[in-house]
Amino acid sequence: MSVTPIRRALISVSDKTGLEAFARRLAAAGVELVSTGGTAAALRKAGFSAREVSDLTGFPEMMDGRVKTLHPKVHGGLLAQRANPDHVAAMTAHDIPAIDLLVVNLYPFEKTVAAGADYAACVENIDVGGPAMIRAAAKNHGDVGVIVDPEDYEAVATELEAKGGLTLETKKRLAAVAYARTAAYDAAISTWFAGAIGETFPKRFAIAGTRVKTLRYGENPHQAAAFYASGSPRYGVATARQLQGKELSYNNLNDTDAAYELIAELGAEKPTVAIIKHANPCGVASAATMGEAYDLALRCDPVSAFGGVIALNRRLDRVTAEKIAAIFSEVIIAPDVDDDALDALKAKKNLRVLAAGGVPDPAERGLVMRPLAGGFLLQSRDSGRIEAAALKVVTKRAPSPAELRDLVFAFRVAKHVKSNAIVYVKDEATVGVGAGQMSRVDASRIAAQKSADAAKAAGLPKPLAVGSVVASDAFFPFADGLLAAAEAGATAVIQPGGSMRDDEVIAAADRAGLAMVFTGLRHFRH
């Protein structure tokens, strides 16, 4: 296999992680180092002899560093094909030295945006010369190696020391990484720019991510999968530290994300626990303590909770950890975890425990994507939230303060249940959940049946839904779904309204003695 000798390397890096050790290995291999301002200074400080790019080009850096590598002597050295006589003649005629290795990582644009910098600062952190050089070197990968990530320093240095240069296979791999980096960089810039000018859905929409890990398999064992981070600072699975347990699977990650988004929806006023299975809640509850909230959440559907994902809106304490340890669970995610809580879980070696660092803002704007054959759908995140004061009472009886509190809780939970969704709540704890049914009546009946099953498991004389309130994620098209809820024991109803038969449904609620409120807000979740 042919090997390209590396005689000269141009290094210009914003992230100087591992730079000194890598430069030492290049220098020991006899590679001449050429560099730009800040990087050259760092190399000289470390004791290396580094030639300034301005010496190579004959032009100084100018315009506050905006122009320093945009020059024929740089790009000619990167783009010239060594086996092309015309290219070699041009290099000789214009005194263009060959550059065999380019080491560049870009201005930290993404970090600048994430830090909340103003418009001018973001613009100044758009790298121009870096991407131009990267693309040039990657195009000419037959003759030039290009490194855009410090993670590749070790492999390149090792191959250089072992073989005296880089193989074509390695240069192809590096070029692929390089183009992916410039694509991601441009995607970040275009997304930021669209937001800066108030354009939610630009003509062209680019997405990018950085692979966090390759997963064992996808949703099913015959599917391949990987987890990518978008760079968003939103708290959740991408920001979480795994404190113990097996590697997270595709389904673990999907369910954990669903659980943590749900827990955020319910606010931080009280300790709150959600137990999720297949991206749907088995039980959700708020209480005076986290341990009590867990007990109430588990009571709702203890059968489905087996092997579930548990999310908490506050630190995981030892008492709650001991309760969780009593059954089999896949994942626990919380903003943070007490040391003694982790100690209580250490016997559960496979249980994944995640500390997310914070709780996401449920009202934060964002975009979500769903692939389709030949394209994808893009929509804004469902950041709509209801408050008690905005609800419209449509029945003769208004809900009591306790009912109103539970109605808001139930509707916020329903937002995170697959449609058609029916959620029964009593004392800020779910007591029955019906998810993903084609018929809203069936969803209501399933939720009622689950409340009866849970009561039986707990040794209680009547279904948990008796005396509860009920939420529907969309309007009741007919009165039958509402009447099924009344038969289950619900005393109050919350729904969006908007059906052509609203009057019939309201009349049925009045006849049944129910209080009902309209939200004017629908929460389909497919």
C-alpha positions as CSV (number, residue, x, y, z in Angstrom):
1,M,0.0,0.0,0.0
2,S,1.5,3.4,-1.0
3,V,2.4,5.8,1.7
4,T,2.6,9.6,1.4
5,P,5.6,11.0,3.3
6,I,4.8,13.9,5.6
7,R,7.5,16.6,5.3
8,R,5.5,19.7,6.2
9,A,2.4,20.3,8.4
10,L,0.3,23.4,8.6
11,I,-1.2,23.7,12.1
12,S,-3.9,26.2,13.0
13,V,-6.1,25.2,15.9
14,S,-8.6,26.9,18.2
15,D,-8.8,23.9,20.5
16,K,-5.3,23.2,21.6
17,T,-6.1,19.9,23.4
18,G,-3.2,17.5,22.9
19,L,-1.3,19.9,20.6
20,E,2.0,19.8,22.4
21,A,2.3,16.0,22.5
22,F,1.3,15.7,18.9
23,A,3.7,18.4,17.7
24,R,6.5,16.7,19.6
25,R,5.9,13.5,17.7
26,L,5.7,15.3,14.3
27,A,8.9,17.2,15.0
28,A,10.6,13.9,16.0
29,A,9.6,12.5,12.7
30,G,11.3,15.4,10.9
31,V,8.1,17.3,10.0
32,E,8.5,21.0,9.4
33,L,5.8,22.9,11.4
34,V,4.0,25.9,9.9
35,S,1.5,27.7,11.9
36,T,-0.7,30.8,12.5
37,G,-0.6,33.5,15.2
38,G,-2.0,31.9,18.4
39,T,-1.0,28.4,17.5
40,A,2.5,29.4,16.5
41,A,2.9,31.2,19.8
42,A,1.7,28.2,21.7
43,L,4.1,25.9,19.8
44,R,7.1,28.3,20.4
45,K,6.2,28.5,24.1
46,A,6.4,24.7,24.2
47,G,9.9,24.8,22.7
48,F,9.1,24.0,19.0
49,S,10.4,25.8,16.0
50,A,7.3,26.9,14.1
51,R,7.4,28.8,10.8
52,E,4.7,31.6,10.6
53,V,2.2,31.3,7.7
54,S,3.0,35.0,7.0
55,D,6.6,34.0,6.3
56,L,5.4,31.4,3.8
57,T,2.9,33.8,2.1
58,G,4.9,37.0,2.3
59,F,1.8,38.7,3.7
60,P,1.1,39.5,7.3
61,E,-2.1,38.6,9.1
62,M,-4.5,41.5,8.6
63,M,-8.0,42.8,9.3
64,D,-8.0,41.5,12.9
65,G,-6.9,38.0,11.7
66,R,-9.7,37.7,9.2
67,V,-7.2,37.3,6.4
68,K,-4.2,35.1,7.1
69,T,-4.4,31.7,5.2
70,L,-6.5,32.8,2.2
71,H,-3.5,32.9,-0.1
72,P,-2.3,30.9,-3.2
73,K,0.8,29.7,-1.4
74,V,-1.4,28.1,1.2
75,H,-4.1,26.7,-1.0
76,G,-1.7,25.9,-3.8
77,G,0.4,23.8,-1.3
78,L,-2.8,22.0,-0.3
79,L,-4.4,21.5,-3.7
80,A,-1.5,20.7,-5.9
81,Q,-1.5,17.1,-7.2
82,R,2.1,15.9,-6.8
83,A,1.9,13.6,-9.8
84,N,0.6,16.3,-12.1
85,P,3.5,17.9,-14.1
86,D,1.5,21.1,-14.7
87,H,0.8,21.4,-10.9
88,V,4.4,20.8,-10.0
89,A,5.6,23.3,-12.6
90,A,3.2,26.0,-11.2
91,M,4.5,25.3,-7.6
92,T,8.1,25.7,-8.9
93,A,7.3,28.9,-10.8
94,H,5.5,30.6,-8.0
95,D,7.6,29.2,-5.1
96,I,4.7,27.3,-3.5
97,P,5.8,24.8,-0.9
98,A,3.9,21.5,-0.6
99,I,1.8,21.1,2.5
100,D,1.4,17.4,3.3
101,L,-0.6,17.5,6.5
102,L,-3.2,20.1,7.6
103,V,-4.2,20.2,11.2
104,V,-7.1,22.6,11.8
105,N,-10.0,22.9,14.1
106,L,-12.4,25.7,13.8
107,Y,-13.4,28.8,15.7
108,P,-15.8,27.7,18.5
109,F,-18.9,29.0,16.8
110,E,-21.3,26.4,18.4
111,K,-20.0,27.1,21.9
112,T,-20.2,30.9,21.3
113,V,-23.9,30.5,20.4
114,A,-24.6,28.1,23.2
115,A,-23.1,30.6,25.7
116,G,-25.7,33.2,24.6
117,A,-23.2,35.6,22.9
118,D,-24.6,38.5,21.0
119,Y,-25.0,38.8,17.3
120,A,-21.6,40.5,16.6
121,A,-19.7,38.0,18.7
122,C,-21.3,35.1,16.9
123,V,-20.5,36.5,13.5
124,E,-16.8,37.0,14.5
125,N,-16.7,33.3,15.5
126,I,-17.6,32.2,12.0
127,D,-14.4,30.7,10.7
128,V,-13.6,31.3,7.0
129,G,-10.0,30.4,6.4
130,G,-10.3,27.2,8.4
131,P,-13.1,25.6,6.4
132,A,-11.5,26.7,3.1
133,M,-8.3,25.0,4.0
134,I,-10.0,21.9,5.3
135,R,-12.1,21.5,2.1
136,A,-9.0,22.0,-0.1
137,A,-6.9,19.4,1.8
138,A,-9.8,16.9,1.9
139,K,-10.4,17.3,-1.8
140,N,-6.7,16.5,-2.4
141,H,-6.7,13.6,0.0
142,G,-4.6,11.6,-2.4
143,D,-1.6,13.7,-1.5
144,V,-2.6,15.5,1.7
145,G,-3.8,14.3,5.2
146,V,-6.2,16.5,7.1
147,I,-7.0,16.4,10.8
148,V,-10.0,18.3,12.3
149,D,-10.3,16.5,15.6
150,P,-7.7,16.0,18.3
151,E,-9.0,12.5,18.7
152,D,-7.2,11.6,15.5
153,Y,-3.7,12.8,16.7
154,E,-2.8,9.4,18.2
155,A,-3.7,7.3,15.2
156,V,-1.9,9.7,12.7
157,A,1.2,10.0,14.8
158,T,1.4,6.2,15.3
159,E,1.0,5.5,11.6
160,L,3.6,8.2,10.7
161,E,6.1,6.7,13.1
162,A,5.5,3.2,11.9
163,K,5.3,3.8,8.1
164,G,7.0,7.1,7.6
165,G,3.8,8.7,6.2
166,L,0.1,8.1,5.8
167,T,-1.7,5.5,3.7
168,L,-4.4,6.4,1.2
169,E,-6.9,4.5,3.4
170,T,-6.1,6.7,6.4
171,K,-6.2,9.9,4.3
172,K,-9.7,8.9,2.9
173,R,-11.0,8.3,6.4
174,L,-9.6,11.7,7.6
175,A,-11.1,13.4,4.6
176,A,-14.6,12.0,5.3
177,V,-14.3,13.2,8.9
178,A,-13.2,16.6,7.6
179,Y,-16.1,17.1,5.2
180,A,-18.6,16.0,8.0
181,R,-17.1,18.6,10.3
182,T,-17.4,21.5,7.8
183,A,-20.9,20.3,7.0
184,A,-21.9,20.3,10.6
185,Y,-20.2,23.7,11.1
186,D,-22.2,25.2,8.2
187,A,-25.4,23.6,9.5
188,A,-24.9,25.3,12.9
189,I,-24.2,28.6,11.2
190,S,-27.2,28.4,8.9
191,T,-29.5,27.3,11.8
192,W,-28.3,30.2,14.0
193,F,-28.6,32.7,11.1
194,A,-32.2,31.6,10.3
195,G,-33.1,32.1,14.0
196,A,-31.4,35.5,14.1
197,I,-33.5,36.8,11.2
198,G,-36.7,35.2,12.5
199,E,-37.0,32.5,9.8
200,T,-38.2,29.3,11.4
201,F,-38.4,27.2,8.2
202,P,-35.8,28.4,5.7
203,K,-35.8,27.1,2.2
204,R,-32.9,24.7,3.0
205,F,-32.7,23.2,6.4
206,A,-29.5,21.5,7.5
207,I,-29.0,19.2,10.6
208,A,-25.9,17.9,12.1
209,G,-24.8,15.9,15.1
210,T,-21.7,14.4,16.7
211,R,-21.7,10.7,17.4
212,V,-21.7,10.0,21.1
213,K,-21.6,6.3,20.7
214,T,-22.4,3.4,18.4
215,L,-25.2,1.3,20.0
216,R,-25.4,-2.5,20.2
217,Y,-28.5,-2.3,18.0
218,G,-31.5,-0.2,17.3
219,E,-35.2,-0.6,18.2
220,N,-34.8,-4.3,17.3
221,P,-31.7,-6.5,17.2
222,H,-31.6,-6.6,13.4
223,Q,-31.4,-2.8,13.2
224,A,-28.1,-0.8,13.5
225,A,-28.1,2.4,15.6
226,A,-25.9,5.2,17.0
227,F,-26.6,8.1,19.4
228,Y,-25.7,11.6,18.2
229,A,-25.6,14.8,20.2
230,S,-26.9,18.0,18.5
231,G,-24.9,20.3,20.7
232,S,-28.0,21.8,22.3
233,P,-27.5,22.7,25.9
234,R,-31.0,21.4,26.8
235,Y,-30.8,19.1,29.8
236,G,-31.6,15.5,29.2
237,V,-30.0,12.3,28.0
238,A,-27.3,14.1,25.9
239,T,-26.1,16.1,28.9
240,A,-26.4,13.3,31.4
241,R,-23.5,11.6,33.2
242,Q,-23.9,7.8,33.6
243,L,-23.0,7.0,37.2
244,Q,-23.5,3.2,37.0
245,G,-25.1,0.4,35.0
246,K,-24.9,-1.2,31.6
247,E,-24.5,0.6,28.3
248,L,-27.7,2.5,27.3
249,S,-29.6,0.9,24.5
250,Y,-31.6,2.7,21.7
251,N,-34.9,2.0,23.5
252,N,-33.4,3.1,26.9
253,L,-32.4,6.4,25.4
254,N,-35.7,7.0,23.7
255,D,-37.7,6.1,26.8
256,T,-35.4,8.1,29.1
257,D,-35.9,11.2,26.9
258,A,-39.7,10.8,27.0
259,A,-39.6,10.4,30.8
260,Y,-37.4,13.4,31.4
261,E,-39.4,15.7,29.2
262,L,-42.6,14.6,31.0
263,I,-41.1,15.3,34.4
264,A,-40.1,18.8,33.3
265,E,-43.6,19.5,32.2
266,L,-44.9,19.2,35.7
267,G,-42.7,21.9,37.2
268,A,-40.5,22.0,40.3
269,E,-43.0,23.0,42.9
270,K,-43.2,19.5,44.4
271,P,-41.1,16.3,44.2
272,T,-42.4,14.4,41.2
273,V,-41.7,11.0,39.7
274,A,-42.7,9.6,36.3
275,I,-42.4,5.9,35.3
276,I,-42.2,5.3,31.6
277,K,-42.5,2.2,29.4
278,H,-42.3,2.3,25.6
279,A,-42.3,6.1,25.7
280,N,-45.7,6.2,27.6
281,P,-46.2,6.9,31.3
282,C,-47.2,4.0,33.5
283,G,-47.6,6.4,36.4
284,V,-46.9,9.9,37.4
285,A,-47.2,11.6,40.8
286,S,-46.3,14.7,42.8
287,A,-46.1,14.5,46.6
288,A,-44.5,16.0,49.7
289,T,-41.5,13.7,49.4
290,M,-39.8,11.9,46.5
291,G,-40.4,8.6,48.2
292,E,-44.2,9.2,48.4
293,A,-44.3,10.4,44.8
294,Y,-42.6,7.2,43.7
295,D,-45.0,5.1,45.7
296,L,-48.0,6.8,44.1
297,A,-46.6,6.7,40.6
298,L,-45.8,2.9,41.0
299,R,-49.4,2.3,42.3
300,C,-51.0,3.5,39.1
301,D,-49.7,0.5,37.0
302,P,-47.2,-1.7,38.9
303,V,-47.4,-4.4,36.3
304,S,-46.3,-2.2,33.4
305,A,-43.7,-0.4,35.6
306,F,-41.6,-3.5,35.7
307,G,-38.6,-2.9,33.6
308,G,-39.5,0.8,33.1
309,V,-37.6,4.1,33.1
310,I,-37.9,6.3,36.2
311,A,-37.5,10.1,36.0
312,L,-37.3,12.5,39.0
313,N,-37.4,16.3,39.0
314,R,-35.1,16.6,42.0
315,R,-32.0,14.9,43.4
316,L,-32.4,11.1,44.0
317,D,-32.1,10.5,47.7
318,R,-31.4,7.2,49.5
319,V,-34.9,6.6,50.7
320,T,-36.3,6.8,47.2
321,A,-33.4,4.8,45.8
322,E,-34.1,1.9,48.2
323,K,-37.7,1.9,47.1
324,I,-36.7,1.8,43.5
325,A,-34.3,-1.0,44.1
326,A,-37.2,-3.2,45.3
327,I,-38.3,-3.9,41.7
328,F,-36.5,-4.3,38.3
329,S,-36.0,-1.0,36.4
330,E,-33.9,-0.2,33.4
331,V,-32.9,3.5,33.9
332,I,-33.1,6.2,36.6
333,I,-32.6,9.8,35.5
334,A,-32.6,12.8,37.8
335,P,-30.9,16.2,37.9
336,D,-28.4,14.8,40.4
337,V,-27.9,11.8,42.6
338,D,-26.8,11.7,46.3
339,D,-23.8,9.5,47.0
340,D,-25.7,7.4,49.6
341,A,-28.5,6.9,47.0
342,L,-25.9,5.5,44.6
343,D,-24.6,3.3,47.4
344,A,-28.2,1.9,47.9
345,L,-28.3,1.0,44.2
346,K,-24.8,-0.5,43.8
347,A,-26.2,-4.1,44.1
348,K,-28.2,-3.4,41.0
349,K,-25.2,-3.4,38.8
350,N,-27.1,-3.4,35.5
351,L,-29.4,-0.5,36.5
352,R,-28.4,2.6,34.5
353,V,-28.3,5.7,36.8
354,L,-28.0,9.1,35.0
355,A,-27.4,12.6,36.4
356,A,-28.6,15.1,33.8
357,G,-27.3,18.2,35.6
358,G,-30.6,20.1,35.5
359,V,-34.2,19.9,34.3
360,P,-35.2,21.2,30.8
361,D,-37.6,24.1,30.3
362,P,-40.9,22.7,29.0
363,A,-41.7,26.1,27.4
364,E,-38.4,26.3,25.5
365,R,-38.8,26.7,21.8
366,G,-37.2,24.2,19.5
367,L,-37.7,22.1,16.4
368,V,-38.4,18.4,16.1
369,M,-38.0,16.3,13.0
370,R,-39.6,13.1,11.7
371,P,-38.3,11.2,8.7
372,L,-40.5,10.3,5.8
373,A,-39.7,8.4,2.6
374,G,-37.8,10.9,0.5
375,G,-37.8,13.7,3.1
376,F,-38.8,14.7,6.6
377,L,-41.3,16.7,8.5
378,L,-40.2,19.6,10.6
379,Q,-42.2,21.3,13.3
380,S,-41.8,23.4,16.4
381,R,-41.6,21.5,19.7
382,D,-44.9,21.3,21.5
383,S,-44.1,24.0,24.1
384,G,-47.7,24.9,24.7
385,R,-48.7,24.8,28.4
386,I,-52.0,25.4,30.1
387,E,-52.5,27.4,33.3
388,A,-55.6,27.2,35.5
389,A,-56.5,30.8,34.9
390,A,-56.8,30.3,31.2
391,L,-59.3,27.4,31.3
392,K,-62.9,27.9,30.2
393,V,-65.6,26.4,32.3
394,V,-68.3,25.2,29.9
395,T,-70.6,23.2,32.3
396,K,-73.1,24.3,34.8
397,R,-70.8,23.1,37.6
398,A,-67.4,24.6,37.9
399,P,-64.6,22.4,39.2
400,S,-63.5,22.7,42.8
401,P,-60.0,24.0,43.6
402,A,-58.8,20.4,44.2
403,E,-60.4,19.3,40.9
404,L,-58.9,22.2,39.1
405,R,-55.4,21.4,40.4
406,D,-55.7,17.8,39.2
407,L,-57.2,18.8,35.9
408,V,-54.1,20.9,35.1
409,F,-51.9,18.0,36.2
410,A,-53.8,15.5,34.1
411,F,-53.7,17.6,30.9
412,R,-49.9,18.2,31.3
413,V,-49.4,14.4,31.6
414,A,-51.7,13.8,28.6
415,K,-49.4,15.9,26.5
416,H,-46.8,13.2,26.9
417,V,-49.1,10.2,26.2
418,K,-49.4,8.7,22.7
419,S,-52.7,9.6,21.1
420,N,-55.5,8.9,21.6
421,A,-54.7,9.7,25.2
422,I,-56.9,9.5,28.3
423,V,-55.5,10.2,31.8
424,Y,-57.2,9.9,35.1
425,V,-55.7,11.8,38.1
426,K,-56.5,12.1,41.7
427,D,-54.5,14.1,44.3
428,E,-51.8,14.9,41.7
429,A,-51.2,11.2,40.9
430,T,-52.2,9.3,37.8
431,V,-54.7,6.6,38.6
432,G,-55.3,5.3,35.1
433,V,-53.7,5.9,31.7
434,G,-55.0,4.9,28.3
435,A,-52.6,5.4,25.4
436,G,-52.2,5.0,21.7
437,Q,-55.7,3.7,20.9
438,M,-57.5,4.3,17.6
439,S,-60.7,5.1,19.5
440,R,-60.9,7.6,22.3
441,V,-63.7,5.5,23.9
442,D,-61.3,2.5,24.0
443,A,-58.5,4.6,25.5
444,S,-61.0,5.7,28.2
445,R,-62.1,2.2,29.0
446,I,-58.5,0.9,29.1
447,A,-57.5,3.6,31.5
448,A,-60.5,2.8,33.7
449,Q,-59.7,-0.9,33.6
450,K,-56.1,-0.2,34.7
451,S,-57.4,1.9,37.6
452,A,-59.5,-1.1,38.7
453,D,-56.5,-3.5,38.3
454,A,-54.3,-1.2,40.3
455,A,-56.8,-0.9,43.1
456,K,-57.1,-4.7,43.2
457,A,-53.3,-5.0,43.4
458,A,-53.2,-2.5,46.3
459,G,-56.1,-4.3,48.1
460,L,-58.4,-1.3,47.8
461,P,-62.2,-1.7,47.7
462,K,-62.9,0.4,44.6
463,P,-61.1,1.5,41.4
464,L,-58.6,4.3,41.8
465,A,-60.5,6.3,39.2
466,V,-63.5,6.8,41.4
467,G,-63.5,10.5,42.5
468,S,-60.7,11.4,40.0
469,V,-60.6,13.9,37.1
470,V,-59.9,12.9,33.5
471,A,-58.0,14.6,30.7
472,S,-58.3,14.0,27.0
473,D,-55.5,15.1,24.6
474,A,-58.0,16.1,22.0
475,F,-61.8,16.8,21.9
476,F,-64.4,14.2,22.5
477,P,-66.1,13.8,19.0
478,F,-69.1,12.1,20.7
479,A,-70.4,12.0,24.2
480,D,-69.6,8.2,24.5
481,G,-66.0,8.8,25.5
482,L,-67.0,11.3,28.2
483,L,-69.7,9.0,29.5
484,A,-67.2,6.1,29.7
485,A,-65.1,8.4,32.0
486,A,-68.1,9.3,34.1
487,E,-68.9,5.6,34.5
488,A,-65.3,5.0,35.7
489,G,-65.9,7.5,38.5
490,A,-64.5,10.8,37.1
491,T,-66.1,13.9,38.5
492,A,-64.4,16.5,36.2
493,V,-63.1,16.7,32.7
494,I,-60.5,18.7,30.8
495,Q,-60.3,18.6,27.0
496,P,-59.4,21.0,24.2
497,G,-63.0,21.5,22.9
498,G,-63.6,22.4,19.2
499,S,-65.8,19.5,18.1
500,M,-68.9,20.2,16.0
501,R,-70.7,18.2,18.7
502,D,-69.4,20.2,21.7
503,D,-72.9,21.2,22.7
504,E,-74.0,17.5,22.9
505,V,-70.9,16.6,24.9
506,I,-71.4,19.6,27.3
507,A,-75.1,18.6,27.7
508,A,-74.1,15.0,28.5
509,A,-71.6,16.3,31.1
510,D,-74.3,18.4,32.7
511,R,-76.7,15.5,32.9
512,A,-73.9,13.4,34.5
513,G,-73.1,16.2,37.0
514,L,-69.6,16.6,35.7
515,A,-67.6,19.8,35.7
516,M,-65.8,20.3,32.4
517,V,-63.2,22.9,31.2
518,F,-61.9,23.6,27.7
519,T,-58.3,24.4,27.1
520,G,-58.4,25.5,23.5
521,L,-55.1,23.6,23.1
522,R,-54.6,20.2,21.6
523,H,-51.7,17.8,22.4
524,F,-51.7,15.1,19.7
525,R,-48.6,12.9,20.1
526,H,-48.1,10.3,17.3
